Amino acid sequence: MRFKYTRFLGPRGDIERPVIPITLRNPHNPLAPAIGYLGLVDSGSDRCIFSSQVAALLGIDLTAFDHFSFVKFNDRESTVEIGKLKQ
């Protein structure tokens, strides 16, 4: 597959990334709005990561998910909620 690369302004100058427009919905909460998002294509990834703000907008309760911490490349620690969303 081939994807168009979109140029973004990064902290060290422009960077091009393969992104595609996606729409996120919570099928268990029909009152939650659909959210337009740009998804980064990462063919080697085993997981999808979204910010907690996206989960809140979709009405997804993150308190029931497992939590773990990891250290990002900039030496900051982040907490991540892991959970399987039913389709």
C-alpha positions as CSV (number, residue, x, y, z in Angstrom):
1,M,0.0,0.0,0.0
2,R,1.1,3.6,-0.6
3,F,0.0,6.5,1.5
4,K,0.4,10.2,0.9
5,Y,2.8,11.9,3.3
6,T,1.6,15.1,4.9
7,R,4.0,17.8,6.0
8,F,3.8,19.0,9.6
9,L,5.7,21.6,11.5
10,G,7.9,19.8,14.0
11,P,10.0,21.1,16.9
12,R,13.1,20.8,14.7
13,G,11.5,21.8,11.4
14,D,9.1,20.3,9.0
15,I,8.5,16.5,9.1
16,E,6.5,14.4,6.7
17,R,4.3,11.6,8.0
18,P,1.9,9.1,6.4
19,V,-1.5,10.1,7.9
20,I,-5.0,9.2,6.9
21,P,-8.3,10.8,8.0
22,I,-10.4,8.6,10.2
23,T,-13.7,8.9,12.1
24,L,-13.9,7.6,15.6
25,R,-17.3,6.6,17.1
26,N,-18.5,4.9,20.3
27,P,-21.1,2.4,19.1
28,H,-22.2,1.8,22.7
29,N,-23.0,5.5,23.2
30,P,-25.1,6.8,20.3
31,L,-25.3,10.3,21.9
32,A,-21.5,10.7,21.8
33,P,-20.3,12.7,18.8
34,A,-18.2,11.2,16.0
35,I,-14.7,12.6,16.0
36,G,-12.6,13.4,13.0
37,Y,-9.0,12.5,13.5
38,L,-5.8,12.1,11.6
39,G,-4.4,8.7,12.1
40,L,-0.6,8.0,11.7
41,V,-0.1,4.9,9.6
42,D,2.4,2.6,11.4
43,S,2.4,-0.7,9.8
44,G,4.6,-2.2,12.5
45,S,2.4,-1.2,15.4
46,D,0.5,-3.7,17.5
47,R,-1.6,-1.1,19.3
48,C,-3.5,2.1,18.6
49,I,-2.9,5.0,21.0
50,F,-5.2,8.0,21.4
51,S,-5.2,10.7,24.0
52,S,-7.5,10.5,27.0
53,Q,-9.3,13.6,25.7
54,V,-10.5,11.6,22.7
55,A,-11.8,8.8,25.0
56,A,-13.6,11.5,27.1
57,L,-15.3,13.0,24.0
58,L,-16.4,9.5,22.9
59,G,-17.8,8.7,26.4
60,I,-15.3,5.9,27.0
61,D,-14.7,5.3,30.7
62,L,-11.0,4.6,31.2
63,T,-11.2,3.8,34.9
64,A,-11.9,0.1,34.2
65,F,-8.8,-0.3,32.1
66,D,-5.4,-1.5,33.3
67,H,-2.8,1.2,33.8
68,F,0.9,1.1,33.3
69,S,3.7,3.7,32.9
70,F,6.4,4.0,30.3
71,V,9.2,6.4,29.6
72,K,9.0,8.2,26.3
73,F,12.0,9.3,24.2
74,N,12.2,12.7,26.0
75,D,12.6,11.0,29.4
76,R,9.2,12.0,30.6
77,E,7.0,9.3,32.2
78,S,3.5,8.8,31.0
79,T,0.6,6.7,32.3
80,V,-1.3,4.7,29.7
81,E,-4.7,2.9,30.1
82,I,-4.8,-0.4,28.3
83,G,-8.1,-2.0,27.4
84,K,-9.8,-4.0,24.7
85,L,-12.8,-2.2,23.1
86,K,-15.5,-4.4,21.9
87,Q,-16.5,-4.0,18.3
